[in-house]
Amino acid sequence: MSAKKRPTFSAYSSSENVPVDFGPIRAGGRVGGNSVDVDNESRESTAKSKRGRVFIVAVALLGCLAIAVNHYRGIIADRIAMMGDQLNLPEWRSLNLPDMPRPTINREISTVRFASPLDKVTETEIREMLAPYTESGFLGADVQDLRDELQSNPWISRASVRRVWPDILELSLQEEQPVARWGASALINIDGEIFEAPARGEEQSLPMMSGPEGSEELVQEMYMSFQQMLGAIGKSLGQLALSDRGSWTLTTDEGLVIKLGRTEAEQRLARFTRLYQQGLSERLVQAEAIDLRYANGFSVSNKETGDASVASR
């Protein structure tokens, strides 16, 4: 019987008699062992970083909450007092939140600056309007709310508000520019829009216009046309009325009433001014009202003598 051969181990390659280098194998074993420690250190570092970020966010949120409570402590105290009344807790009704110092970065508003001169509203009036909205300081003031409050004044058509560091509010106000009175109490602006505003005294000198709803722009255009024609004969238009049926009646500053009718109003007034310049003015010294609604003439109502007809040629 032949003996069974036992496997042998050789440090040489079986194909070639070249020694096998076991150094990389031993090194790989050492590196693999250390990689576990590196992974643990990386995880611990990441966890510390997350805890740090969470802490910073928490501190920032607490700071914002403290600032908000300080800004709105009056409102919060009022709410607590109301709850005390509802729950019958007398001690809640007299609760006053402490007045914490305002952060330096959020200063009190020291100056309200106007970017343009005011005519229809006063600076005192504007400051009183803004007072409730500026208590929260320079950064706490809501410029959108400020703008809306300013534009609620009927004399202000457009407003803008901007902060100027560190404690200034700059206001740019565009006031309404009335060109005429409309009806009994309203005014009409340069864009033909109707608005109502408290009287400032100067409105009584403006011309009077009236007409059906939606006719504001048309009445204003006709006013400009009629005023130009009357200006050529030395007269000024004081009132212009458009009836519901579309009939035009104008009154000069002197009180002379001129009826133009519904059609060809501009042509009729142009014909009248032409005749007036040709010598008719002397015959109309005592005129109180003139009716131009006739095809070939017009009638004149005098202050003393009554009506008289004058033919136009």
Rosetta silent file (secondary structure, phi, psi, omega in degrees, C-alpha in Angstrom):
SEQUENCE: MSAKKRPTFSAYSSSENVPVDFGPIRAGGRVGGNSVDVDNESRESTAKSKRGRVFIVAVALLGCLAIAVNHYRGIIADRIAMMGDQLNLPEWRSLNLPDMPRPTINREISTVRFASPLDKVTETEIREMLAPYTESGFLGADVQDLRDELQSNPWISRASVRRVWPDILELSLQEEQPVARWGASALINIDGEIFEAPARGEEQSLPMMSGPEGSEELVQEMYMSFQQMLGAIGKSLGQLALSDRGSWTLTTDEGLVIKLGRTEAEQRLARFTRLYQQGLSERLVQAEAIDLRYANGFSVSNKETGDASVASR
SCORE:     score description
SCORE:     0.000 S_00000001
   1 L     0.000  137.610  179.676    0.000    0.000    0.000 S_00000001
   2 L   -91.133  140.475 -178.915    1.206    3.385   -0.871 S_00000001
   3 L   -72.577  141.686  179.015    1.089    6.028    1.818 S_00000001
   4 L   -72.707  131.160 -178.377   -1.379    8.984    1.371 S_00000001
   5 L   -79.764  134.835  178.284    0.449   12.180    0.635 S_00000001
   6 L   -87.608  141.681  179.349   -0.171   15.050    2.971 S_00000001
   7 L   -65.266  138.504 -178.974   -0.710   18.520    1.424 S_00000001
   8 L  -111.010  153.539  179.380    2.276   20.686    1.681 S_00000001
   9 L  -114.147  132.740 -178.265    2.470   24.499    1.931 S_00000001
  10 L  -130.452  143.000  177.194    5.067   26.413    0.032 S_00000001
  11 L   -83.013    5.083 -179.810    5.970   30.059    0.028 S_00000001
  12 E  -110.935  150.549  176.585    6.788   29.719   -3.653 S_00000001
  13 L   -64.440  143.263 -178.033    4.439   29.894   -6.598 S_00000001
  14 L   -71.771  -28.437 -177.364    3.497   26.492   -7.947 S_00000001
  15 L   -82.953  -37.111  179.596    4.033   27.560  -11.529 S_00000001
  16 L  -133.577  149.814  179.180    7.296   29.298  -10.999 S_00000001
  17 L   -79.862   65.335 -179.004    9.729   29.121   -8.223 S_00000001
  18 L  -117.294  127.966  179.986    8.999   32.703   -7.196 S_00000001
  19 E   -61.155  142.295  177.231    8.514   33.580   -3.525 S_00000001
  20 L   -90.638  132.003 -178.682    5.017   34.807   -2.607 S_00000001
  21 L   -91.658  114.905  179.888    4.876   38.222   -0.885 S_00000001
  22 L   -93.035    5.606 -178.363    2.470   38.139    2.110 S_00000001
  23 H   -62.642  -48.895  179.472    3.041   41.822    3.032 S_00000001
  24 H   -59.506  -33.814 -179.677   -0.048   43.235    1.257 S_00000001
  25 H   -66.241  -44.559  179.573   -2.245   40.633    2.911 S_00000001
  26 H   -65.332  -38.540 -179.913   -1.016   41.565    6.380 S_00000001
  27 H   -66.043  -41.125  178.723   -1.379   45.288    5.599 S_00000001
  28 H   -60.898  -38.141  178.216   -4.916   44.811    4.312 S_00000001
  29 H   -63.119  -40.822  179.921   -5.827   43.084    7.537 S_00000001
  30 H   -66.839  -41.775 -179.656   -4.523   46.007    9.579 S_00000001
  31 H   -64.046  -43.516  179.492   -6.380   48.613    7.434 S_00000001
  32 H   -59.496  -36.127  178.840   -9.638   46.698    7.635 S_00000001
  33 H   -68.462  -39.340 -178.711   -9.429   46.676   11.397 S_00000001
  34 H   -74.249  -24.768 -176.321   -8.854   50.427   11.643 S_00000001
  35 H   -61.785  -28.893  178.241  -11.714   51.279    9.225 S_00000001
  36 H   -63.843  -42.111  179.572  -14.231   50.386   11.929 S_00000001
  37 H   -66.227  -38.419  179.894  -12.760   53.047   14.223 S_00000001
  38 H   -63.720  -42.350  179.443  -12.832   55.676   11.434 S_00000001
  39 H   -62.852  -40.785  179.380  -16.513   55.001   10.725 S_00000001
  40 H   -64.039  -42.214  179.193  -17.386   55.374   14.405 S_00000001
  41 H   -64.158  -38.461  179.449  -15.545   58.685   14.648 S_00000001
  42 H   -64.242  -42.930  179.283  -17.324   59.982   11.514 S_00000001
  43 H   -65.156  -40.393  178.958  -20.745   59.114   12.910 S_00000001
  44 H   -64.723  -39.356  178.815  -19.957   60.766   16.226 S_00000001
  45 H   -64.514  -41.824  178.522  -18.767   63.914   14.439 S_00000001
  46 H   -63.463  -41.806  179.670  -21.961   64.056   12.340 S_00000001
  47 H   -63.668  -41.806  177.875  -24.129   63.617   15.425 S_00000001
  48 H   -62.581  -40.641  179.399  -22.300   66.445   17.228 S_00000001
  49 H   -62.941  -42.458  178.699  -22.752   68.692   14.207 S_00000001
  50 H   -63.470  -43.361  179.282  -26.498   67.972   14.097 S_00000001
  51 H   -62.063  -36.833  178.208  -26.850   68.651   17.821 S_00000001
  52 H   -65.216  -42.586  179.083  -25.040   71.958   17.332 S_00000001
  53 H   -65.640  -41.696  178.385  -27.338   73.020   14.518 S_00000001
  54 H   -61.131  -40.872  179.672  -30.433   72.047   16.506 S_00000001
  55 H   -63.676  -43.290 -179.902  -29.170   74.088   19.456 S_00000001
  56 H   -63.576  -44.165  178.970  -28.556   77.162   17.277 S_00000001
  57 H   -62.544  -41.303 -179.974  -32.014   76.912   15.691 S_00000001
  58 H   -63.238  -42.864  178.585  -33.635   76.506   19.115 S_00000001
  59 H   -63.271  -42.338  179.494  -31.842   79.579   20.473 S_00000001
  60 H   -62.636  -42.524  179.484  -32.853   81.600   17.392 S_00000001
  61 H   -64.777  -40.886  177.815  -36.504   80.546   17.748 S_00000001
  62 H   -64.135  -38.958  177.644  -36.524   81.435   21.444 S_00000001
  63 H   -63.728  -44.191  177.886  -35.016   84.824   20.621 S_00000001
  64 H   -62.810  -39.545  178.771  -37.655   85.492   17.965 S_00000001
  65 H   -63.799  -41.538  178.825  -40.378   84.431   20.387 S_00000001
  66 H   -63.506  -41.758  178.844  -39.033   86.796   23.049 S_00000001
  67 H   -64.442  -42.505 -179.724  -38.922   89.686   20.571 S_00000001
  68 H   -63.590  -42.582  178.431  -42.474   88.948   19.388 S_00000001
  69 H   -62.707  -40.092  179.210  -43.769   88.817   22.964 S_00000001
  70 H   -64.624  -41.853 -177.933  -42.032   92.119   23.704 S_00000001
  71 H   -66.842  -40.666 -172.490  -43.482   93.769   20.609 S_00000001
  72 L  -112.546   29.476 -177.486  -47.026   92.564   21.162 S_00000001
  73 H   -62.082  -34.961  179.487  -47.086   92.357   24.946 S_00000001
  74 H   -63.723  -44.680  179.459  -50.026   94.790   25.114 S_00000001
  75 H   -65.025  -41.995 -179.715  -52.136   92.657   22.786 S_00000001
  76 H   -63.596  -43.144  179.059  -51.167   89.474   24.627 S_00000001
  77 H   -62.085  -39.013  177.906  -52.033   91.040   27.990 S_00000001
  78 H   -63.202  -42.588  179.581  -55.413   92.118   26.626 S_00000001
  79 H   -63.309  -41.762  179.717  -56.136   88.602   25.396 S_00000001
  80 H   -64.428  -40.176  178.543  -55.175   87.123   28.772 S_00000001
  81 H   -63.302  -39.370  178.075  -57.414   89.639   30.543 S_00000001
  82 H   -64.067  -41.175  177.560  -60.318   88.689   28.267 S_00000001
  83 H   -64.273  -37.062  177.516  -59.748   85.028   29.043 S_00000001
  84 H   -61.742  -39.491  177.109  -59.673   85.923   32.743 S_00000001
  85 H   -64.090  -42.112 -177.907  -63.076   87.551   32.431 S_00000001
  86 H   -69.193  -35.851 -177.832  -64.487   84.529   30.639 S_00000001
  87 H   -94.545    2.588 -179.438  -63.003   82.041   33.133 S_00000001
  88 L    57.914   50.400  177.077  -63.727   84.253   36.171 S_00000001
  89 L  -117.549   93.720 -174.499  -60.051   84.495   37.157 S_00000001
  90 H   -59.514  -34.201 -176.739  -59.536   87.983   38.645 S_00000001
  91 H   -65.529  -22.490  178.686  -55.772   87.594   38.936 S_00000001
  92 H   -75.712  -26.502 -173.845  -55.514   87.280   35.134 S_00000001
  93 H   -68.875  -30.202 -178.082  -57.252   90.601   34.532 S_00000001
  94 L   -99.183   15.547 -178.439  -54.460   92.666   36.108 S_00000001
  95 L   -71.032  128.696  175.482  -51.645   90.739   34.460 S_00000001
  96 L  -122.896  122.849  177.667  -48.962   92.970   32.939 S_00000001
  97 L   -72.414  143.193 -179.299  -46.180   91.452   30.901 S_00000001
  98 L   -63.975  146.457  178.807  -42.705   92.803   31.737 S_00000001
  99 L   -87.460   92.202 -179.233  -41.334   95.472   29.438 S_00000001
 100 L   -73.870  147.206  179.964  -38.242   93.752   28.108 S_00000001
 101 L   -62.762  137.252  179.751  -35.574   95.969   26.553 S_00000001
 102 L   -70.665  135.736  176.845  -35.947   96.312   22.800 S_00000001
 103 L   -56.757  140.925 -176.126  -33.088   94.761   20.814 S_00000001
 104 L   -58.191  -35.174 -176.249  -30.672   97.440   19.657 S_00000001
 105 L   -67.881  -26.142  179.945  -31.021   96.392   16.034 S_00000001
 106 L  -105.683   81.238 -175.148  -34.777   97.070   16.154 S_00000001
 107 L   -79.596  162.098  172.267  -34.851  100.695   17.223 S_00000001
 108 L   -69.246  146.507  179.137  -37.850  102.856   17.827 S_00000001
 109 L   -73.404  116.347 -175.610  -38.882  104.915   14.804 S_00000001
 110 L   -96.292  -24.543 -173.737  -37.546  108.385   15.499 S_00000001
 111 E  -140.091  134.679  169.233  -38.381  110.180   12.241 S_00000001
 112 E  -111.388  113.686 -173.192  -41.163  110.094    9.664 S_00000001
 113 E  -107.403  138.483 -179.268  -39.833  111.787    6.531 S_00000001
 114 E  -104.185  124.663 -177.118  -41.932  113.035    3.628 S_00000001
 115 L   -78.739  -15.211 -178.602  -40.434  112.680    0.159 S_00000001
 116 L  -142.497  153.530  179.880  -42.809  115.240   -1.364 S_00000001
 117 L   -67.301  152.127 -179.050  -44.646  118.337   -0.094 S_00000001
 118 L  -105.973  144.775 -179.253  -48.193  117.967    1.192 S_00000001
 119 L  -125.665  -48.939 -175.471  -51.153  120.080    0.124 S_00000001
 120 L   -91.146  -23.316  177.829  -54.435  118.351    0.971 S_00000001
 121 L  -121.627  158.812 -178.692  -53.304  116.514    4.120 S_00000001
 122 L  -105.826  159.237  177.944  -51.107  117.674    7.005 S_00000001
 123 H   -63.349  -38.346  178.659  -48.060  116.034    8.562 S_00000001
 124 H   -61.308  -42.136  178.675  -49.854  115.894   11.911 S_00000001
 125 H   -61.643  -41.881 -179.998  -52.754  114.034   10.318 S_00000001
 126 H   -67.352  -43.367 -179.027  -50.377  111.502    8.760 S_00000001
 127 H   -63.042  -38.592  177.850  -48.439  110.929   11.992 S_00000001
 128 H   -65.411  -35.857  178.234  -51.663  110.259   13.897 S_00000001
 129 H   -66.176  -36.333 -173.237  -52.681  107.711   11.268 S_00000001
 130 H   -87.415  -16.995 -173.112  -49.349  105.867   11.529 S_00000001
 131 H   -51.297  -47.360 -178.231  -48.946  105.914   15.327 S_00000001
 132 H   -66.211  -18.544 -174.551  -50.650  102.537   16.017 S_00000001
 133 H   -97.337   -4.643 -175.236  -48.541  100.822   13.343 S_00000001
 134 L  -110.097    4.204 -177.697  -45.092  102.017   14.453 S_00000001
 135 L   -68.839  -22.414 -177.307  -45.061  100.800   18.063 S_00000001
 136 L   -83.680    6.225  174.753  -43.270   97.583   17.096 S_00000001
 137 H    91.112 -179.345 -173.877  -40.139   99.446   16.063 S_00000001
 138 H   -61.517  -46.706 -177.920  -38.165   99.933   12.881 S_00000001
 139 H   -84.203  -25.121 -177.863  -38.070   96.261   11.867 S_00000001
 140 H   -80.766  -18.552 -178.842  -41.450   95.344   13.326 S_00000001
 141 L   -67.410  128.426  178.707  -43.425   97.954   11.381 S_00000001
 142 L   -87.725  106.452 -175.579  -45.348   96.351    8.512 S_00000001
 143 H   -66.163  -26.455  177.371  -44.830   98.704    5.563 S_00000001
 144 H   -67.852  -43.850  177.060  -47.714   97.062    3.672 S_00000001
 145 H   -64.129  -38.997  177.930  -50.135   97.854    6.498 S_00000001
 146 H   -61.681  -43.585 -179.701  -48.737  101.380    6.673 S_00000001
 147 H   -63.303  -44.527  179.881  -49.299  101.855    2.947 S_00000001
 148 H   -62.939  -39.605  179.625  -52.873  100.551    3.148 S_00000001
 149 H   -64.568  -41.799  178.874  -53.636  102.838    6.084 S_00000001
 150 H   -63.414  -42.403 -177.585  -52.316  105.879    4.224 S_00000001
 151 H   -74.535   -8.727  173.875  -54.328  105.052    1.114 S_00000001
 152 L   -74.695  -16.181  174.839  -57.483  104.778    3.206 S_00000001
 153 L   -72.972  124.974 -174.645  -57.362  108.579    3.452 S_00000001
 154 L   -63.429  -19.100  179.245  -59.627  109.824    0.627 S_00000001
 155 L   -85.727   -6.537 -179.052  -57.203  112.638   -0.238 S_00000001
 156 E  -108.466  116.578 -178.916  -54.336  110.179   -0.883 S_00000001
 157 E   -87.226  -30.256 -178.478  -54.535  108.343   -4.196 S_00000001
 158 E  -152.961  141.936 -179.102  -51.243  106.441   -3.912 S_00000001
 159 E  -142.373  148.831  172.636  -48.672  105.903   -1.173 S_00000001
 160 E  -137.509  145.533 -177.447  -45.350  104.133   -0.735 S_00000001
 161 E  -130.683  134.180  175.855  -43.403  103.488    2.468 S_00000001
 162 E  -141.058  149.982  177.894  -39.769  102.484    2.828 S_00000001
 163 E   -84.887  140.835  173.237  -37.360  102.041    5.709 S_00000001
 164 E  -124.002  115.253 -175.357  -34.201  104.145    5.911 S_00000001
 165 L   -60.377  138.236    7.753  -31.624  102.707    8.296 S_00000001
 166 L  -104.360  -11.288 -171.836  -31.501  102.876   11.233 S_00000001
 167 L  -151.626   34.295 -175.217  -34.770  104.419   12.462 S_00000001
 168 E  -121.101  138.348  169.010  -36.462  106.445    9.684 S_00000001
 169 E  -109.001  127.389  178.953  -39.643  105.857    7.701 S_00000001
 170 E  -108.532  127.263 -178.080  -39.825  107.691    4.381 S_00000001
 171 E  -111.389  134.995  173.163  -43.261  108.329    2.901 S_00000001
 172 E  -119.881  113.112 -173.425  -44.024  109.193   -0.700 S_00000001
 173 E  -116.797  134.004  173.366  -47.620  110.376   -1.089 S_00000001
 174 E  -110.828  113.993 -176.373  -49.553  111.231   -4.233 S_00000001
 175 E   -87.074  155.894  174.749  -52.566  113.342   -3.390 S_00000001
 176 L   -66.066  142.223  178.145  -55.803  113.571   -5.328 S_00000001
 177 L  -116.535   91.968 -178.910  -55.979  116.510   -7.732 S_00000001
 178 E   -71.794  138.787  177.403  -59.629  117.591   -8.024 S_00000001
 179 E  -111.951  -14.197 -179.391  -60.567  119.486  -11.169 S_00000001
 180 E  -164.466  160.555  169.915  -64.274  119.917  -10.465 S_00000001
 181 E   -84.904  146.891 -179.883  -67.071  119.247   -8.032 S_00000001
 182 E  -124.602  116.374 -179.539  -69.364  116.372   -8.919 S_00000001
 183 L    65.720 -148.182 -173.576  -72.955  116.473   -7.804 S_00000001
 184 L   -78.966  -35.616 -171.492  -73.791  117.612   -4.300 S_00000001
 185 L  -137.401   -9.674 -175.233  -70.767  116.385   -2.342 S_00000001
 186 E   -92.561  171.881  177.341  -68.283  114.479   -4.509 S_00000001
 187 E  -128.185  158.959  176.528  -65.243  115.580   -6.485 S_00000001
 188 E  -123.002  131.163 -175.506  -63.818  114.475   -9.808 S_00000001
 189 E   -91.930 -176.025 -173.888  -60.053  114.123  -10.266 S_00000001
 190 L   -66.735  -19.744  178.474  -57.802  114.698  -13.231 S_00000001
 191 L   -92.342    5.868 -179.238  -58.365  111.098  -14.411 S_00000001
 192 L    78.968   17.025 -179.382  -62.143  111.522  -14.475 S_00000001
 193 L   -98.241  140.508 -179.695  -62.620  109.435  -11.325 S_00000001
 194 E   -90.645  138.049  174.046  -65.128  110.406   -8.644 S_00000001
 195 E  -147.364  156.088  177.578  -64.106  110.475   -4.986 S_00000001
 196 L  -115.921  132.432 -177.277  -65.495  111.904   -1.774 S_00000001
 197 L  -148.187  154.318  177.281  -63.228  113.655    0.707 S_00000001
 198 L   -59.226  141.651 -177.810  -63.535  116.117    3.592 S_00000001
 199 L   -64.986  140.224  176.457  -63.685  119.710    2.384 S_00000001
 200 L  -113.308    3.105  174.975  -60.446  121.662    2.508 S_00000001
 201 L    99.813  -31.739 -176.249  -61.981  125.023    1.566 S_00000001
 202 L   -84.950  -13.884 -174.096  -60.596  125.381   -1.953 S_00000001
 203 H   -67.871  -25.690 -177.110  -63.132  123.069   -3.589 S_00000001
 204 H   -65.572  -21.052  179.103  -65.866  125.703   -3.681 S_00000001
 205 H   -84.998   -5.965 -179.367  -63.962  127.600   -6.365 S_00000001
 206 L   -80.121  152.835  176.380  -63.942  124.569   -8.683 S_00000001
 207 L   -66.107  157.860 -178.943  -66.512  124.227  -11.490 S_00000001
 208 E  -103.195  131.145  175.641  -69.551  122.042  -10.908 S_00000001
 209 E  -126.412  152.313  175.667  -70.248  118.961  -13.033 S_00000001
 210 E  -157.113  155.468 -179.561  -73.050  116.421  -12.898 S_00000001
 211 L   176.821  173.487  178.774  -74.381  113.552  -14.973 S_00000001
 212 L   -63.434  162.191  178.575  -75.634  109.958  -14.917 S_00000001
 213 L   -60.657  132.994 -179.613  -73.486  107.233  -13.432 S_00000001
 214 L    91.274   -2.426 -177.940  -70.646  106.299  -15.764 S_00000001
 215 L   -98.487    9.708 -172.917  -70.658  109.615  -17.643 S_00000001
 216 H   -58.254  -47.327 -177.388  -67.788  111.194  -15.686 S_00000001
 217 H   -65.488  -42.501  179.167  -65.191  110.935  -18.447 S_00000001
 218 H   -62.953  -44.740 -179.538  -67.580  112.210  -21.144 S_00000001
 219 H   -62.078  -39.836  179.955  -68.678  115.168  -19.014 S_00000001
 220 H   -66.504  -40.470  178.053  -65.076  116.088  -18.334 S_00000001
 221 H   -63.670  -43.982  179.894  -64.186  115.943  -22.040 S_00000001
 222 H   -67.653  -33.101  176.847  -67.159  118.113  -22.986 S_00000001
 223 H   -59.639  -45.401 -179.698  -66.304  120.550  -20.229 S_00000001
 224 H   -62.655  -40.376  179.986  -62.868  121.113  -21.767 S_00000001
 225 H   -67.067  -47.751 -179.927  -64.403  121.630  -25.220 S_00000001
 226 H   -64.556  -38.876 -179.444  -67.110  124.033  -24.025 S_00000001
 227 H   -62.895  -38.925  178.588  -64.644  125.949  -21.852 S_00000001
 228 H   -64.238  -41.411  179.334  -62.370  126.541  -24.843 S_00000001
 229 H   -66.337  -44.779 -179.630  -65.270  127.927  -26.906 S_00000001
 230 H   -68.275  -31.960  177.933  -66.508  130.212  -24.130 S_00000001
 231 H   -62.031  -28.020  179.842  -62.994  131.409  -23.440 S_00000001
 232 L   -68.543  -20.799  178.665  -62.882  132.818  -26.984 S_00000001
 233 L  -112.167   18.079  174.737  -65.674  135.283  -26.074 S_00000001
 234 L    78.790   22.178  179.490  -64.311  136.124  -22.632 S_00000001
 235 L  -119.043  159.086 -179.156  -66.527  133.849  -20.573 S_00000001
 236 L  -125.866  142.251 -177.088  -65.756  130.972  -18.217 S_00000001
 237 E   -83.755  121.139  179.984  -67.755  127.805  -17.630 S_00000001
 238 E   -98.325  -35.807 -179.323  -68.971  127.483  -14.038 S_00000001
 239 E  -141.202  144.440  175.557  -71.364  124.521  -14.260 S_00000001
 240 E  -138.837  126.329 -177.636  -71.993  121.720  -16.726 S_00000001
 241 E  -127.892  135.234  173.310  -74.875  119.263  -16.399 S_00000001
 242 E  -113.843  118.777 -177.479  -75.793  116.209  -18.462 S_00000001
 243 L   -76.561  169.988  178.216  -79.372  115.038  -17.857 S_00000001
 244 L   -62.915  -24.718  179.341  -80.492  111.425  -17.760 S_00000001
 245 L   -90.199    0.430  176.617  -81.905  111.914  -21.281 S_00000001
 246 L    89.662   20.418 -179.572  -78.560  113.184  -22.593 S_00000001
 247 L   -95.547  136.948 -176.402  -79.336  116.901  -22.735 S_00000001
 248 E   -99.337  134.976  173.901  -76.522  119.397  -22.058 S_00000001
 249 E  -137.194  129.195  179.023  -76.936  122.565  -19.985 S_00000001
 250 E  -123.521  155.737  179.647  -74.103  124.870  -19.035 S_00000001
 251 E  -133.506  129.050  179.583  -73.863  127.914  -16.787 S_00000001
 252 E   -79.142  168.618  177.294  -71.168  130.571  -16.985 S_00000001
 253 L   -60.344  -26.174 -179.906  -69.457  132.124  -13.983 S_00000001
 254 L   -80.070   -7.716 -179.968  -71.689  135.168  -14.523 S_00000001
 255 L    96.908    5.220  178.805  -74.808  133.020  -14.099 S_00000001
 256 L   -76.179  123.455 -179.521  -75.838  132.890  -17.779 S_00000001
 257 E   -94.743  129.678  179.522  -77.618  129.585  -18.518 S_00000001
 258 E  -123.957  120.067  179.684  -77.136  128.089  -21.992 S_00000001
 259 E   -98.350  123.957 -175.683  -79.244  125.106  -23.092 S_00000001
 260 E  -107.186  -18.668 -179.690  -77.647  122.988  -25.835 S_00000001
 261 E    83.188 -166.320 -174.759  -79.964  119.971  -26.071 S_00000001
 262 L   -94.565  -27.591 -175.219  -79.063  116.367  -26.829 S_00000001
 263 L  -119.364  152.184  175.841  -77.619  116.587  -30.353 S_00000001
 264 L    51.144   40.049 -176.972  -74.997  118.772  -32.030 S_00000001
 265 H   -62.569  -44.319 -178.063  -74.177  120.442  -28.722 S_00000001
 266 H   -68.184  -39.958  179.402  -70.703  121.559  -29.784 S_00000001
 267 H   -64.253  -39.689  179.998  -71.894  122.849  -33.181 S_00000001
 268 H   -65.600  -42.705  179.695  -74.664  124.882  -31.545 S_00000001
 269 H   -68.992  -36.419  177.625  -72.314  126.491  -29.044 S_00000001
 270 H   -63.396  -40.474  177.817  -69.769  127.234  -31.795 S_00000001
 271 H   -63.577  -41.230  179.807  -72.484  128.971  -33.839 S_00000001
 272 H   -64.212  -44.671 -179.068  -73.507  131.034  -30.814 S_00000001
 273 H   -65.408  -33.243  177.811  -69.953  132.186  -30.062 S_00000001
 274 H   -65.131  -45.823  178.062  -69.492  133.181  -33.707 S_00000001
 275 H   -65.700  -35.315  179.192  -72.619  135.364  -33.623 S_00000001
 276 H   -61.714  -41.310  179.897  -71.586  136.759  -30.261 S_00000001
 277 H   -71.808  -22.324 -178.360  -68.296  137.968  -31.749 S_00000001
 278 L   -86.331    7.945  174.927  -70.126  139.516  -34.720 S_00000001
 279 L   120.622    1.083 -178.982  -71.979  142.009  -32.509 S_00000001
 280 H   -72.983  -18.911 -174.992  -74.602  139.966  -30.691 S_00000001
 281 H   -57.566  -36.299 -177.912  -72.935  140.620  -27.343 S_00000001
 282 H   -66.440  -28.605 -177.928  -74.543  144.058  -27.004 S_00000001
 283 H   -84.928   -7.054 -176.278  -78.035  142.558  -27.310 S_00000001
 284 H  -112.404   18.164 -178.062  -77.337  139.960  -24.608 S_00000001
 285 L   -61.198  -39.044 -177.627  -76.273  142.257  -21.791 S_00000001
 286 L   -96.628   10.766 -176.353  -79.487  141.537  -19.858 S_00000001
 287 E   -67.972  137.358  176.929  -79.704  137.876  -20.881 S_00000001
 288 E  -108.576  -34.720  179.270  -80.469  135.396  -18.114 S_00000001
 289 E  -150.498  143.819  179.426  -80.863  132.210  -20.186 S_00000001
 290 E  -127.889  129.869 -179.941  -80.270  131.278  -23.824 S_00000001
 291 E  -109.011  111.620 -177.222  -81.886  128.287  -25.531 S_00000001
 292 L   -99.871   18.329 -174.708  -79.865  127.048  -28.536 S_00000001
 293 L   -84.612    5.832  178.736  -82.018  124.015  -29.308 S_00000001
 294 L   -88.843  151.776 -178.481  -83.665  125.653  -32.349 S_00000001
 295 L   -72.412  -40.483 -174.355  -82.611  124.776  -35.903 S_00000001
 296 L  -119.613   17.229  179.859  -82.489  128.338  -37.276 S_00000001
 297 E  -178.695 -166.439  177.613  -82.259  130.508  -34.208 S_00000001
 298 E  -154.348  160.138  179.880  -82.333  130.661  -30.430 S_00000001
 299 E  -109.429  148.626 -178.250  -84.403  132.230  -27.705 S_00000001
 300 E  -123.442  130.982  174.692  -83.202  134.613  -25.035 S_00000001
 301 E  -105.858  113.837 -178.761  -84.723  135.077  -21.606 S_00000001
 302 E   -87.557  158.554 -178.092  -83.862  138.510  -20.232 S_00000001
 303 L   -67.393  -31.799 -173.707  -83.695  139.401  -16.575 S_00000001
 304 L  -116.216  -41.776 -169.895  -86.305  142.164  -16.856 S_00000001
 305 L   -91.732   -8.501 -179.389  -88.145  142.095  -20.195 S_00000001
 306 E    94.613 -154.360 -174.957  -88.907  138.375  -20.534 S_00000001
 307 E   -85.857  148.620  173.666  -88.313  136.204  -23.606 S_00000001
 308 E  -147.430  141.600  179.861  -87.183  137.427  -27.012 S_00000001
 309 E   -98.577  138.024  178.372  -86.295  135.432  -30.132 S_00000001
 310 E  -127.747  123.699 -179.285  -83.160  136.138  -32.097 S_00000001
 311 E   -83.143  141.724  176.093  -82.599  134.521  -35.478 S_00000001
 312 L  -101.628  140.857 -178.596  -79.171  133.215  -36.374 S_00000001
 313 L  -132.781    0.000    0.000  -77.869  133.628  -39.874 S_00000001
